[in-house]
Amino acid sequence: MDMNVYDTALFSFTLVEAAAIVLGNGLLVVTFVRHRALLNAMNCYICSMCFSGLITGIIVPLGFGNYVG
């Protein structure tokens, strides 16, 4: 298998994974923000973890794209 094809496939799968991470964590953050009744201590902790996952899902593929590209 040509290395260029391997890099392109790996980068494509990374983008799909990043989109799933951003979509899933983004939906949870929006849910916690829109429904104030869900804001207790445990859910705020979960929301902060979702927010950090959201940021990671945005930042990591950009760095990986620079590595592959």
DSSP file (Angstrom, degrees, kcal/mol; ACC not computed):
  #  RESIDUE AA STRUCTURE BP1 BP2  ACC     N-H-->O    O-->H-N    N-H-->O    O-->H-N    TCO  KAPPA ALPHA  PHI   PSI    X-CA   Y-CA   Z-CA
    1    1 A M              0   0    0      0, 0.0     2,-0.1     0, 0.0     5,-0.0   0.000 360.0 360.0 360.0 133.7    0.0    0.0    0.0
    2    2 A D     >  -     0   0    0      1,-0.1     4,-2.0     4,-0.0     3,-0.2  -0.409 360.0-131.9 -67.2 140.1    1.3    3.4   -1.0
    3    3 A M  H  > S+     0   0    0      1,-0.2     4,-2.6     2,-0.2     5,-0.2   0.835 105.8  57.2 -64.5 -33.1    2.2    5.6    2.0
    4    4 A N  H  > S+     0   0    0      2,-0.2     4,-2.2     1,-0.2    -1,-0.2   0.898 107.2  47.9 -65.9 -39.5    0.3    8.6    0.6
    5    5 A V  H  > S+     0   0    0     -3,-0.2     4,-2.5     2,-0.2    -2,-0.2   0.899 111.5  51.1 -65.9 -40.8   -2.9    6.5    0.4
    6    6 A Y  H  X S+     0   0    0     -4,-2.0     4,-2.6     2,-0.2    -2,-0.2   0.923 110.8  48.0 -62.1 -45.1   -2.3    5.3    4.0
    7    7 A D  H  X S+     0   0    0     -4,-2.6     4,-2.5     2,-0.2    -2,-0.2   0.901 112.1  49.5 -63.4 -41.2   -1.8    8.9    5.2
    8    8 A T  H  X S+     0   0    0     -4,-2.2     4,-2.2     2,-0.2    -1,-0.2   0.916 112.8  46.7 -65.2 -43.1   -4.9   10.1    3.4
    9    9 A A  H  X S+     0   0    0     -4,-2.5     4,-2.5     2,-0.2    -2,-0.2   0.914 113.0  49.4 -65.0 -42.7   -7.1    7.3    4.8
   10   10 A L  H  X S+     0   0    0     -4,-2.6     4,-1.9     1,-0.2    -2,-0.2   0.906 112.1  47.8 -63.3 -41.6   -5.7    7.9    8.3
   11   11 A F  H  X S+     0   0    0     -4,-2.5     4,-2.0     2,-0.2    -1,-0.2   0.881 110.7  52.2 -67.0 -37.9   -6.4   11.6    8.1
   12   12 A S  H  X S+     0   0    0     -4,-2.2     4,-2.1     1,-0.2    -2,-0.2   0.924 110.3  47.5 -64.1 -44.6   -9.9   10.9    6.8
   13   13 A F  H  X S+     0   0    0     -4,-2.5     4,-2.3     1,-0.2    -1,-0.2   0.854 109.7  54.3 -65.1 -33.9  -10.7    8.6    9.7
   14   14 A T  H  X S+     0   0    0     -4,-1.9     4,-2.5     2,-0.2    -1,-0.2   0.892 107.8  49.6 -66.2 -39.2   -9.3   11.2   12.1
   15   15 A L  H  X S+     0   0    0     -4,-2.0     4,-2.3     2,-0.2    -2,-0.2   0.893 110.7  49.5 -66.7 -39.0  -11.7   13.8   10.7
   16   16 A V  H  X S+     0   0    0     -4,-2.1     4,-2.0     2,-0.2    -2,-0.2   0.921 112.6  47.9 -64.4 -43.1  -14.7   11.5   11.0
   17   17 A E  H  X S+     0   0    0     -4,-2.3     4,-2.3     1,-0.2    -2,-0.2   0.910 111.3  50.3 -63.4 -42.3  -13.7   10.7   14.6
   18   18 A A  H  X S+     0   0    0     -4,-2.5     4,-2.8     1,-0.2     5,-0.2   0.890 108.7  52.2 -64.2 -39.1  -13.2   14.4   15.4
   19   19 A A  H  X S+     0   0    0     -4,-2.3     4,-2.5     1,-0.2    -1,-0.2   0.901 110.1  48.5 -64.0 -40.0  -16.6   15.2   13.9
   20   20 A A  H  X S+     0   0    0     -4,-2.0     4,-2.5     2,-0.2     5,-0.3   0.899 112.7  48.4 -65.7 -40.5  -18.2   12.5   16.1
   21   21 A I  H  X S+     0   0    0     -4,-2.3     4,-2.4     2,-0.2     5,-0.4   0.936 114.3  45.0 -64.5 -46.8  -16.4   13.9   19.2
   22   22 A V  H  X S+     0   0    0     -4,-2.8     4,-2.2     1,-0.2     5,-0.2   0.912 115.5  47.3 -65.5 -42.7  -17.4   17.5   18.5
   23   23 A L  H  X S+     0   0    0     -4,-2.5     4,-2.2    -5,-0.2    -2,-0.2   0.941 115.4  44.0 -65.5 -47.8  -21.0   16.6   17.7
   24   24 A G  H  X S+     0   0    0     -4,-2.5     4,-1.6    -5,-0.2    -2,-0.2   0.944 119.6  40.1 -64.4 -49.2  -21.5   14.3   20.8
   25   25 A N  H  X S+     0   0    0     -4,-2.4     4,-2.3    -5,-0.3    -1,-0.2   0.872 113.8  55.1 -69.3 -36.0  -19.9   16.6   23.3
   26   26 A G  H  X S+     0   0    0     -4,-2.2     4,-2.5    -5,-0.4    -1,-0.2   0.904 106.1  51.4 -63.4 -41.1  -21.4   19.7   21.7
   27   27 A L  H  X S+     0   0    0     -4,-2.2     4,-2.2    -5,-0.2    -1,-0.2   0.896 110.6  48.7 -63.5 -39.3  -24.9   18.3   22.1
   28   28 A L  H  X S+     0   0    0     -4,-1.6     4,-2.3     2,-0.2    -2,-0.2   0.912 111.4  49.0 -67.2 -41.1  -24.3   17.5   25.8
   29   29 A V  H  X S+     0   0    0     -4,-2.3     4,-2.1     1,-0.2    -2,-0.2   0.929 112.3  48.5 -63.7 -43.9  -23.0   21.0   26.5
   30   30 A V  H  X S+     0   0    0     -4,-2.5     4,-2.6     1,-0.2     5,-0.2   0.892 110.4  52.4 -63.0 -39.3  -25.9   22.6   24.7
   31   31 A T  H  X S+     0   0    0     -4,-2.2     4,-1.9     1,-0.2    -2,-0.2   0.924 110.7  46.6 -62.4 -44.8  -28.3   20.4   26.6
   32   32 A F  H  < S+     0   0    0     -4,-2.3    -1,-0.2     1,-0.2    -2,-0.2   0.862 114.9  47.1 -67.3 -34.5  -26.8   21.4   30.0
   33   33 A V  H  < S+     0   0    0     -4,-2.1    -2,-0.2    -5,-0.2    -1,-0.2   0.898 114.5  45.4 -73.6 -39.9  -26.8   25.1   29.0
   34   34 A R  H  < S+     0   0    0     -4,-2.6     2,-0.8     1,-0.2    -2,-0.2   0.819 110.1  55.0 -75.5 -30.8  -30.4   25.1   27.7
   35   35 A H    ><  -     0   0    0     -4,-1.9     3,-1.8    -5,-0.2    -1,-0.2  -0.824  63.3-176.2-108.8  94.6  -32.0   23.2   30.6
   36   36 A R  G >  S+     0   0    0     -2,-0.8     3,-1.5     1,-0.3    -1,-0.2   0.721  77.0  71.4 -64.5 -22.0  -31.0   25.0   33.8
   37   37 A A  G 3  S+     0   0    0      1,-0.3    -1,-0.3    -3,-0.1    -5,-0.1   0.728  91.8  60.1 -67.3 -19.4  -32.7   22.3   36.0
   38   38 A L  G <  S+     0   0    0     -3,-1.8     2,-1.8    -6,-0.2    -1,-0.3   0.537  76.7 104.8 -83.5  -6.1  -29.8   19.9   35.0
   39   39 A L    <   +     0   0    0     -3,-1.5     2,-0.2    -4,-0.2    -1,-0.1  -0.542  42.8 131.5 -84.7  83.1  -27.2   22.2   36.5
   40   40 A N  S  > S-     0   0    0     -2,-1.8     4,-2.2     1,-0.0     5,-0.2  -0.628  73.8 -87.7-113.7-176.9  -26.2   20.5   39.8
   41   41 A A  H  > S+     0   0    0     -2,-0.2     4,-1.7     1,-0.2     5,-0.1   0.908 124.9  45.5 -62.9 -44.0  -22.7   19.8   41.0
   42   42 A M  H  > S+     0   0    0      1,-0.2     4,-2.2     2,-0.2    -1,-0.2   0.913 114.0  48.2 -67.4 -42.2  -22.3   16.4   39.2
   43   43 A N  H  > S+     0   0    0      1,-0.2     4,-2.7     2,-0.2    -1,-0.2   0.825 107.8  55.6 -69.5 -30.1  -23.7   17.6   35.9
   44   44 A C  H  X S+     0   0    0     -4,-2.2     4,-2.1     2,-0.2    -1,-0.2   0.886 108.2  49.4 -66.3 -37.2  -21.5   20.7   36.0
   45   45 A Y  H  X S+     0   0    0     -4,-1.7     4,-1.9     2,-0.2    -2,-0.2   0.926 112.5  46.7 -64.6 -44.9  -18.5   18.4   36.3
   46   46 A I  H  X S+     0   0    0     -4,-2.2     4,-2.4     1,-0.2    -2,-0.2   0.897 111.3  52.7 -63.3 -40.4  -19.7   16.3   33.4
   47   47 A C  H  X S+     0   0    0     -4,-2.7     4,-2.3     1,-0.2    -1,-0.2   0.886 107.8  50.6 -63.9 -39.0  -20.3   19.5   31.4
   48   48 A S  H  X S+     0   0    0     -4,-2.1     4,-2.1     2,-0.2    -1,-0.2   0.879 110.5  49.5 -67.4 -36.2  -16.8   20.6   32.0
   49   49 A M  H  X S+     0   0    0     -4,-1.9     4,-2.2     2,-0.2    -2,-0.2   0.890 111.0  49.9 -67.5 -38.3  -15.5   17.3   30.9
   50   50 A C  H  X S+     0   0    0     -4,-2.4     4,-2.3     2,-0.2    -2,-0.2   0.887 109.7  51.7 -65.3 -38.4  -17.6   17.5   27.7
   51   51 A F  H  X S+     0   0    0     -4,-2.3     4,-2.3     2,-0.2    -2,-0.2   0.906 110.1  47.8 -66.1 -40.5  -16.3   21.0   27.1
   52   52 A S  H  X S+     0   0    0     -4,-2.1     4,-2.3     2,-0.2    -1,-0.2   0.882 111.9  50.4 -68.0 -35.9  -12.7   19.8   27.4
   53   53 A G  H  X S+     0   0    0     -4,-2.2     4,-2.5     2,-0.2    -2,-0.2   0.870 108.8  53.0 -65.5 -36.5  -13.5   16.9   25.0
   54   54 A L  H  X S+     0   0    0     -4,-2.3     4,-1.0     2,-0.2    -2,-0.2   0.925 110.5  45.9 -63.2 -45.9  -15.1   19.4   22.6
   55   55 A I  H  X S+     0   0    0     -4,-2.3     4,-2.6     1,-0.2     3,-0.4   0.903 113.0  50.6 -64.2 -41.0  -11.9   21.5   22.6
   56   56 A T  H  X S+     0   0    0     -4,-2.3     4,-2.3     1,-0.2    -2,-0.2   0.896 106.5  54.8 -63.7 -40.1   -9.8   18.4   22.2
   57   57 A G  H  < S+     0   0    0     -4,-2.5    -1,-0.2     1,-0.2    -2,-0.2   0.743 114.1  42.0 -65.1 -22.9  -11.9   17.3   19.3
   58   58 A I  H  X S+     0   0    0     -4,-1.0     4,-0.6    -3,-0.4    -2,-0.2   0.870 120.0  39.6 -88.0 -42.1  -11.3   20.6   17.6
   59   59 A I  H  X S+     0   0    0     -4,-2.6     4,-1.7     1,-0.2     3,-0.4   0.906 107.0  58.6 -79.3 -44.2   -7.6   21.1   18.3
   60   60 A V  H  X S+     0   0    0     -4,-2.3     4,-2.4     1,-0.2     5,-0.2   0.893 103.3  50.6 -61.0 -45.1   -6.1   17.5   17.9
   61   61 A P  H  > S+     0   0    0      0, 0.0     4,-2.4     0, 0.0    -1,-0.2   0.848 107.2  56.1 -63.2 -30.1   -7.1   17.0   14.3
   62   62 A L  H  X S+     0   0    0     -4,-0.6     4,-1.5    -3,-0.4    -2,-0.2   0.928 111.0  43.0 -65.7 -43.2   -5.6   20.3   13.3
   63   63 A G  H  X S+     0   0    0     -4,-1.7     4,-1.5     2,-0.2    -1,-0.2   0.869 113.8  51.7 -67.9 -36.7   -2.3   19.3   14.7
   64   64 A F  H  X S+     0   0    0     -4,-2.4     4,-2.6     1,-0.2     5,-0.3   0.864 106.0  55.3 -68.7 -35.0   -2.6   15.9   13.2
   65   65 A G  H  X S+     0   0    0     -4,-2.4     4,-2.8     1,-0.2    -1,-0.2   0.870 106.9  50.0 -64.8 -36.3   -3.3   17.5    9.8
   66   66 A N  H  < S+     0   0    0     -4,-1.5    -1,-0.2     2,-0.2    -2,-0.2   0.852 111.4  49.9 -69.1 -33.1   -0.1   19.4   10.1
   67   67 A Y  H  < S+     0   0    0     -4,-1.5    -2,-0.2     2,-0.2    -1,-0.2   0.932 119.8  34.4 -70.1 -46.0    1.8   16.2   10.9
   68   68 A V  H  <        0   0    0     -4,-2.6    -2,-0.2     1,-0.2    -3,-0.2   0.919 360.0 360.0 -74.8 -44.5    0.4   14.2    8.0
   69   69 A G     <        0   0    0     -4,-2.8    -1,-0.2    -5,-0.3    -2,-0.2   0.495 360.0 360.0 -72.0 360.0    0.2   17.0    5.5
